[in-house]
Amino acid sequence: MIVSSDERNELTRLRRHRDELQHEIRELEDSRPETAGQWERLENLRRGVGRVQDDIDAHAQRTLGPLLEAGVATESGDVTNDRSTPVFDGNPFFPRSTRDAALRTVEAYERSNTLSALAADKLDRIVRSDRSGMDCRFIAAIGNPAYERAFWHLLTDAAGYRDMAEDERAAMRAVQAAQSERAMAIGTGAEGGFAVPLTLDPSILQTSDGSINPLRSLARVETISTNEWKGVSSAGITASYDVEGAEVGDDSPTLAQPSVKCERLQAFVPFSAELGADWGGLRAELGRLLQESKDGLEAEKFVNGAGTASTEPEGIIAGLGTAYQVKTAGTAIFAVSDVYSLKESLPPRFRPNATFLANGDVLDSIYRMVALADATEPPLMTSDGRILRKAVAEVSTMASALTTASKIVLFGDIRAAFLIIDRLGSMTIELVPHLLGSSHRPTGMRGLYMFARNSSAILVPQALRLLVVK
């Protein structure tokens, strides 16, 4: 039994309609809705996506249910070779084309709740914009369940390759080929480690456990498949009023090309051979520790990183020049008037989408300011957590001490000003099978070496203002 073309077409139509609604949702969310009508439209779109997804699930269960239960077809309606495993042939879940294989991989992980909707949407955009097919092949390869099994074989046993099934070895070769292809495309050598499976790749996951770091949700985040992001910026065009018949001037804008290069983030974890053999929870613990180590470092460097002067990202606080700083009125004092001065210093263009960023202790100080200053004044921070009717975000890696030279409050349009780049699939883990002692003999210890590539930079400093204690 094979699903008919009409039934496939209906599923395709429903999925295309769902994708269109999701695209409209992303555009509306990116524009940061403010009016009641915009919020109502957003909620209606979200409900619409839910209804369409219910139709997709019902149609798939009705047409594919018997085949899925029998294990002879995938959710796309393709027949498998056996009763347990979809036809991979290098393209899991949907073998008809590279692009469809990657899309089916993302959809499968989203439906299993392995990837969040946000992460799945991000990957979907990458796949649909991939013109070379290299990113699609990489996503399909690291999303192969057989590769995930092979990955853990190698991490728990340096000789784990001997215990792999044939499909696991084939999956390893597919990932290595995809890595080499992408590495050659940017003129560098192969990375040489094991690419982290789709379920663990932190260039896709957007969570933070160790620090309060909202920058990924506020800033512009781009996932790239090269070593460098390049953009185009301009101060704009100046129009003019002229007399009748006068020749118009040349108002061509001056263009610039900002660029941001990926920096390497790394960590090393030694462990004994006995621990690797005996600890059944190594897999879960490894995923948690890798994510926490990356998140913790990003939380610090995206705020306070030195940027191009070193080998780390440019932080949104450390990289902002003095021209965009506002001093407090009093020496070593933080007062009500300073908050107003900070807001008023931001150019009108960037005020509608501006957000206040500060350490939690500083936000507490702002919350208490009215009572300490003048009870007749309206509160700076209202009960909904907004300051002067603007959104607020807590950043734990910003300064908390109200002392001279402390950079305590940032205000501005974070998305317009700040860029974070992630190298797709850049996180790689290598197993060092033997650590050597001072006499260059094995110690019975092994190690995991992890490295990833990302960075950040301020693109439009005019969109930011930073309050500094005098």
C-alpha positions as CSV (number, residue, x, y, z in Angstrom):
1,M,0.0,0.0,0.0
2,I,1.4,3.4,-1.1
3,V,-0.1,6.8,-0.2
4,S,-1.8,8.3,-3.3
5,S,-0.5,11.5,-5.0
6,D,-3.8,13.3,-4.1
7,E,-3.3,12.5,-0.4
8,R,0.3,13.7,-0.5
9,N,-0.7,16.9,-2.3
10,E,-3.3,17.6,0.4
11,L,-0.6,17.1,3.1
12,T,1.7,19.4,1.1
13,R,-1.0,22.1,0.8
14,L,-1.7,22.0,4.6
15,R,2.0,22.2,5.5
16,R,2.6,25.0,3.0
17,H,-0.3,26.9,4.6
18,R,1.1,26.3,8.1
19,D,4.6,27.5,6.9
20,E,3.0,30.7,5.5
21,L,1.2,31.4,8.8
22,Q,4.4,30.8,10.7
23,H,6.3,33.1,8.4
24,E,3.8,35.9,9.0
25,I,4.1,35.3,12.8
26,R,7.9,35.7,12.6
27,E,7.6,38.9,10.7
28,L,5.1,40.3,13.1
29,E,7.2,39.2,16.1
30,D,10.3,40.8,14.6
31,S,8.4,44.1,14.2
32,R,7.7,44.0,18.0
33,P,3.9,44.6,18.0
34,E,2.7,47.4,20.3
35,T,-0.9,48.1,19.4
36,A,-3.8,46.0,20.6
37,G,-4.7,45.2,17.0
38,Q,-1.2,43.9,16.3
39,W,-1.3,41.6,19.4
40,E,-4.8,40.4,18.4
41,R,-3.6,39.6,14.9
42,L,-0.6,37.7,16.4
43,E,-2.8,35.6,18.6
44,N,-5.2,34.8,15.8
45,L,-2.2,33.7,13.6
46,R,-1.0,31.4,16.4
47,R,-4.4,29.9,16.8
48,G,-4.6,29.4,13.1
49,V,-1.3,27.5,13.1
50,G,-2.6,25.3,15.8
51,R,-5.8,24.5,13.8
52,V,-3.8,23.8,10.6
53,Q,-1.4,21.5,12.6
54,D,-4.4,19.6,13.9
55,D,-5.6,19.1,10.4
56,I,-2.2,17.9,9.3
57,D,-2.1,15.4,12.2
58,A,-5.6,14.2,11.5
59,H,-4.9,13.7,7.8
60,A,-1.6,12.0,8.4
61,Q,-3.1,9.6,10.9
62,R,-6.0,8.9,8.6
63,T,-3.9,8.2,5.5
64,L,-0.6,7.0,6.9
65,G,-1.6,5.5,10.2
66,P,-1.7,1.9,9.1
67,L,1.5,2.2,7.2
68,L,3.3,3.9,10.1
69,E,2.1,1.3,12.6
70,A,3.2,-1.4,10.2
71,G,6.6,0.3,10.0
72,V,6.7,0.3,6.2
73,A,6.4,4.0,5.5
74,T,7.7,7.3,6.8
75,E,5.4,10.3,7.6
76,S,5.9,11.6,4.0
77,G,4.4,8.5,2.6
78,D,7.7,7.0,1.3
79,V,8.1,3.2,1.5
80,T,10.9,1.8,3.6
81,N,13.2,-1.1,2.9
82,D,12.3,-2.9,6.2
83,R,9.8,-2.7,9.0
84,S,11.8,-0.6,11.4
85,T,14.1,1.9,9.7
86,P,13.3,4.7,7.3
87,V,15.2,4.8,4.0
88,F,18.2,7.0,4.8
89,D,20.6,6.5,1.9
90,G,22.4,9.6,3.3
91,N,19.1,11.6,3.4
92,P,17.1,10.6,6.5
93,F,13.3,10.7,6.6
94,F,12.7,12.0,3.1
95,P,15.2,10.7,0.5
96,R,13.9,12.4,-2.6
97,S,16.2,15.5,-2.4
98,T,18.8,17.1,-0.2
99,R,16.5,20.1,0.7
100,D,13.5,17.9,1.5
101,A,15.7,15.6,3.6
102,A,16.9,18.5,5.7
103,L,13.3,19.8,6.1
104,R,12.0,16.4,7.1
105,T,14.8,16.1,9.6
106,V,13.9,19.4,11.3
107,E,10.2,18.5,11.3
108,A,10.8,15.1,12.8
109,Y,12.9,16.5,15.7
110,E,10.3,19.3,16.3
111,R,7.4,16.8,16.4
112,S,9.3,14.7,18.9
113,N,9.8,17.8,21.1
114,T,13.6,17.4,20.8
115,L,13.8,20.9,19.2
116,S,11.8,23.9,20.4
117,A,9.6,25.7,17.9
118,L,12.0,28.6,17.9
119,A,15.0,26.4,17.1
120,A,13.1,24.5,14.4
121,D,12.0,27.8,12.8
122,K,15.6,28.9,12.8
123,L,16.8,25.8,11.1
124,D,13.9,25.9,8.6
125,R,15.0,29.4,7.5
126,I,18.6,28.1,7.1
127,V,17.5,25.2,5.0
128,R,15.2,27.3,2.7
129,S,17.9,29.9,2.1
130,D,20.6,27.4,1.4
131,R,21.6,27.7,-2.3
132,S,24.6,25.3,-2.3
133,G,23.0,22.4,-0.5
134,M,25.9,22.0,1.9
135,D,24.0,23.1,4.9
136,C,21.1,20.9,4.0
137,R,23.4,17.9,3.7
138,F,25.0,18.7,7.0
139,I,21.7,19.0,8.9
140,A,20.3,15.8,7.4
141,A,23.5,14.0,8.3
142,I,23.8,15.1,11.9
143,G,20.1,14.5,12.4
144,N,20.3,10.8,11.4
145,P,19.5,8.8,14.6
146,A,22.2,6.3,13.5
147,Y,24.8,9.1,13.8
148,E,23.7,10.0,17.3
149,R,24.2,6.4,18.4
150,A,27.6,6.3,16.8
151,F,28.6,9.6,18.4
152,W,27.9,8.2,21.9
153,H,29.8,5.0,21.1
154,L,32.9,7.0,20.4
155,L,32.5,9.3,23.5
156,T,32.2,6.4,25.9
157,D,34.8,4.2,24.3
158,A,37.8,5.4,22.3
159,A,37.6,2.1,20.3
160,G,33.8,2.4,19.9
161,Y,34.0,2.3,16.2
162,R,34.5,-1.5,16.4
163,D,31.1,-1.9,18.1
164,M,29.1,0.2,15.6
165,A,26.5,-1.3,13.3
166,E,26.9,-0.7,9.6
167,D,24.3,2.0,9.5
168,E,26.1,3.8,12.3
169,R,29.4,3.6,10.4
170,A,27.7,4.9,7.3
171,A,26.2,7.8,9.2
172,M,29.6,8.7,10.6
173,R,31.1,8.8,7.1
174,A,28.2,10.9,5.8
175,V,28.8,13.5,8.6
176,Q,32.5,13.5,8.0
177,A,31.9,14.1,4.3
178,A,29.5,17.0,5.0
179,Q,32.0,18.5,7.4
180,S,34.8,18.3,4.9
181,E,32.7,19.8,2.1
182,R,31.7,22.8,4.2
183,A,35.3,23.3,5.5
184,M,36.7,23.3,2.0
185,A,34.2,25.8,0.8
186,I,35.6,28.5,3.2
187,G,39.2,27.6,2.5
188,T,40.1,25.9,5.8
189,G,41.1,22.4,6.7
190,A,38.7,19.8,8.1
191,E,37.9,20.3,11.8
192,G,38.7,16.7,12.6
193,G,36.4,16.0,15.6
194,F,32.9,14.6,15.9
195,A,30.2,17.0,15.0
196,V,27.6,17.3,17.8
197,P,24.3,15.6,16.9
198,L,21.3,17.8,16.1
199,T,19.8,17.1,19.5
200,L,22.8,18.8,21.3
201,D,24.0,21.5,18.9
202,P,24.1,24.8,20.9
203,S,24.1,26.8,17.7
204,I,20.5,25.8,17.5
205,L,19.4,25.6,21.2
206,Q,18.6,28.9,22.7
207,T,18.6,28.3,26.5
208,S,20.7,29.6,29.3
209,D,20.9,27.9,32.7
210,G,23.9,29.5,34.5
211,S,23.3,33.2,33.9
212,I,20.5,35.6,33.1
213,N,21.4,36.5,29.6
214,P,18.5,37.9,27.4
215,L,20.7,39.1,24.6
216,R,20.0,36.2,22.3
217,S,16.3,37.0,22.5
218,L,16.8,40.7,22.1
219,A,19.6,41.0,19.6
220,R,19.8,40.1,15.9
221,V,21.0,36.5,15.7
222,E,22.3,35.2,12.4
223,T,23.4,31.6,11.8
224,I,26.1,31.5,9.1
225,S,27.8,28.7,7.2
226,T,31.1,30.6,6.7
227,N,33.7,32.1,9.0
228,E,32.6,35.7,8.5
229,W,29.3,37.7,8.4
230,K,29.3,40.7,6.1
231,G,26.5,43.4,6.0
232,V,25.8,46.7,4.4
233,S,25.1,49.9,6.4
234,S,24.3,53.5,5.5
235,A,23.5,56.7,7.3
236,G,20.6,57.1,4.8
237,I,19.6,59.6,2.1
238,T,19.1,63.3,2.7
239,A,16.0,64.7,0.8
240,S,15.5,68.4,0.1
241,Y,12.9,70.9,-1.0
242,D,13.9,72.8,-4.1
243,V,12.4,75.6,-6.3
244,E,10.5,74.7,-9.4
245,G,12.7,73.7,-12.3
246,A,15.9,73.3,-10.2
247,E,18.1,70.4,-10.8
248,V,18.0,67.8,-8.1
249,G,21.3,67.1,-6.3
250,D,23.1,63.8,-6.0
251,D,21.8,62.3,-2.7
252,S,23.4,58.9,-3.1
253,P,23.9,57.2,0.3
254,T,27.4,56.4,1.6
255,L,27.6,52.6,2.1
256,A,29.8,50.7,4.5
257,Q,30.3,47.0,4.9
258,P,30.6,45.9,8.6
259,S,31.9,42.4,9.1
260,V,32.1,40.1,12.1
261,K,34.3,37.0,12.3
262,C,33.7,33.9,14.3
263,E,35.8,33.4,17.4
264,R,36.6,30.0,19.0
265,L,35.1,28.9,22.3
266,Q,36.6,25.8,23.9
267,A,36.6,23.6,26.9
268,F,38.4,20.4,28.1
269,V,37.1,17.8,30.5
270,P,39.4,15.0,31.7
271,F,37.9,11.8,33.1
272,S,39.1,8.3,34.1
273,A,38.7,5.3,31.8
274,E,36.8,3.6,34.6
275,L,34.3,6.5,34.9
276,G,33.7,6.4,31.1
277,A,33.0,2.7,31.3
278,D,30.8,2.7,34.4
279,W,28.8,5.9,34.3
280,G,25.6,5.2,32.5
281,G,24.4,8.8,32.9
282,L,27.4,10.3,31.0
283,R,25.3,11.1,28.0
284,A,22.7,13.3,29.8
285,E,25.3,14.9,32.0
286,L,27.5,15.7,29.0
287,G,24.7,17.5,27.2
288,R,23.9,19.6,30.3
289,L,27.5,20.5,31.0
290,L,28.3,21.4,27.4
291,Q,25.3,23.7,27.2
292,E,26.0,25.4,30.6
293,S,29.7,26.0,29.9
294,K,28.8,27.7,26.5
295,D,26.0,29.7,27.9
296,G,28.0,30.9,30.9
297,L,30.9,32.2,28.7
298,E,28.5,33.8,26.2
299,A,26.6,35.6,29.0
300,E,29.9,37.2,30.1
301,K,31.5,37.9,26.7
302,F,28.4,39.1,24.9
303,V,28.3,41.9,27.5
304,N,31.9,42.5,28.4
305,G,34.0,40.9,25.6
306,A,37.0,42.9,24.3
307,G,36.1,42.3,20.6
308,T,38.6,42.7,17.8
309,A,41.5,43.6,20.2
310,S,41.4,40.0,21.3
311,T,40.1,36.6,20.4
312,E,36.7,37.0,21.9
313,P,33.3,38.6,20.9
314,E,32.7,42.3,21.2
315,G,30.5,42.9,24.2
316,I,27.5,45.3,24.0
317,I,28.8,47.1,27.1
318,A,32.6,46.9,26.6
319,G,32.4,47.8,22.9
320,L,30.3,50.9,23.3
321,G,32.4,54.1,22.9
322,T,32.3,57.1,25.3
323,A,30.4,59.1,22.7
324,Y,27.4,57.0,23.5
325,Q,27.7,57.2,27.3
326,V,25.7,59.4,29.7
327,K,27.1,60.3,33.1
328,T,25.1,60.5,36.2
329,A,24.4,64.0,37.6
330,G,26.1,63.3,40.9
331,T,29.4,61.7,41.8
332,A,28.9,58.1,43.0
333,I,25.2,58.7,43.1
334,F,22.4,57.2,41.1
335,A,19.2,59.3,41.1
336,V,15.8,59.6,39.5
337,S,16.9,62.3,37.1
338,D,19.6,60.0,35.7
339,V,17.0,57.5,34.4
340,Y,15.2,60.3,32.6
341,S,18.4,61.7,31.2
342,L,19.4,58.3,29.8
343,K,16.0,57.9,28.0
344,E,16.1,61.4,26.6
345,S,19.6,61.0,25.2
346,L,18.5,58.2,22.8
347,P,17.7,59.4,19.3
348,P,13.9,59.3,18.5
349,R,14.5,56.8,15.7
350,F,15.4,54.1,18.2
351,R,13.0,54.8,21.1
352,P,9.9,52.8,19.9
353,N,11.6,49.4,20.3
354,A,14.1,50.4,23.1
355,T,14.7,48.2,26.2
356,F,16.4,49.0,29.5
357,L,19.1,46.5,30.5
358,A,20.6,46.3,33.9
359,N,21.8,44.0,36.7
360,G,19.0,42.8,39.0
361,D,20.5,44.8,42.0
362,V,20.4,48.0,39.9
363,L,16.8,47.3,38.8
364,D,15.9,47.0,42.5
365,S,17.4,50.4,43.1
366,I,15.3,51.9,40.4
367,Y,12.2,50.2,41.8
368,R,12.7,52.0,45.1
369,M,13.7,55.4,43.8
370,V,10.4,57.2,43.9
371,A,9.7,56.5,47.6
372,L,13.2,57.7,48.4
373,A,13.0,60.8,46.3
374,D,9.5,62.3,46.0
375,A,6.3,60.4,46.7
376,T,4.3,62.8,44.4
377,E,6.3,61.7,41.3
378,P,5.0,58.8,39.2
379,P,7.0,55.6,39.7
380,L,9.9,54.9,37.4
381,M,9.2,51.2,37.4
382,T,5.6,50.1,37.3
383,S,4.1,46.9,38.7
384,D,4.4,45.2,35.2
385,G,8.2,45.6,35.4
386,R,8.5,48.4,32.8
387,I,10.6,51.6,33.3
388,L,9.1,54.8,31.9
389,R,6.7,52.7,29.8
390,K,9.7,50.8,28.2
391,A,10.5,47.1,28.4
392,V,13.1,45.9,30.9
393,A,15.5,42.9,30.8
394,E,17.8,41.7,33.6
395,V,21.4,41.0,32.7
396,S,23.3,39.3,35.5
397,T,26.8,40.0,34.0
398,M,26.3,43.8,34.0
399,A,27.8,45.9,36.9
400,S,25.8,45.9,40.2
401,A,27.9,48.4,42.3
402,L,26.9,52.0,42.1
403,T,30.5,53.3,42.3
404,T,32.4,55.8,40.1
405,A,33.0,54.5,36.5
406,S,30.4,51.7,36.9
407,K,28.4,51.1,33.7
408,I,25.1,50.4,35.2
409,V,22.1,50.8,32.8
410,L,21.9,50.3,29.0
411,F,19.0,51.7,27.0
412,G,18.4,51.3,23.3
413,D,17.1,49.2,20.4
414,I,19.1,46.0,21.0
415,R,18.0,44.3,17.8
416,A,19.0,47.3,15.6
417,A,22.3,47.8,17.4
418,F,23.7,44.3,18.3
419,L,24.5,41.2,16.2
420,I,25.2,37.7,17.4
421,I,26.5,35.2,14.8
422,D,26.6,31.4,15.2
423,R,28.6,29.1,12.8
424,L,26.1,26.4,11.9
425,G,27.2,23.1,13.3
426,S,30.5,24.5,14.6
427,M,30.4,22.8,17.9
428,T,32.7,19.8,17.7
429,I,33.9,17.3,20.3
430,E,37.1,15.3,20.1
431,L,37.9,12.3,22.4
432,V,41.5,12.4,23.6
433,P,41.9,8.6,24.2
434,H,45.0,8.8,26.5
435,L,46.3,11.7,28.7
436,L,50.1,11.4,29.4
437,G,51.9,12.1,32.6
438,S,55.2,14.0,33.1
439,S,57.1,11.0,31.8
440,H,55.0,10.8,28.7
441,R,53.3,7.6,29.7
442,P,49.5,7.0,29.9
443,T,47.8,7.9,33.2
444,G,44.5,6.0,32.6
445,M,42.8,9.3,32.0
446,R,40.9,10.4,28.9
447,G,39.5,13.8,27.9
448,L,36.8,15.5,25.9
449,Y,37.9,18.6,24.0
450,M,35.0,20.8,22.8
451,F,35.1,23.8,20.6
452,A,32.5,26.0,18.9
453,R,32.6,29.2,16.9
454,N,30.5,32.3,17.3
455,S,30.9,36.0,18.0
456,S,29.0,39.3,18.5
457,A,29.5,43.0,17.6
458,I,27.8,46.4,17.8
459,L,26.7,47.3,14.4
460,V,24.7,50.5,15.1
461,P,26.1,52.2,18.3
462,Q,23.7,55.2,17.7
463,A,20.9,52.9,18.8
464,L,22.4,52.6,22.3
465,R,23.0,54.8,25.3
466,L,24.9,53.6,28.4
467,L,24.6,55.2,31.9
468,V,27.9,55.5,33.7
469,V,28.3,56.6,37.3
470,K,30.3,59.8,37.6
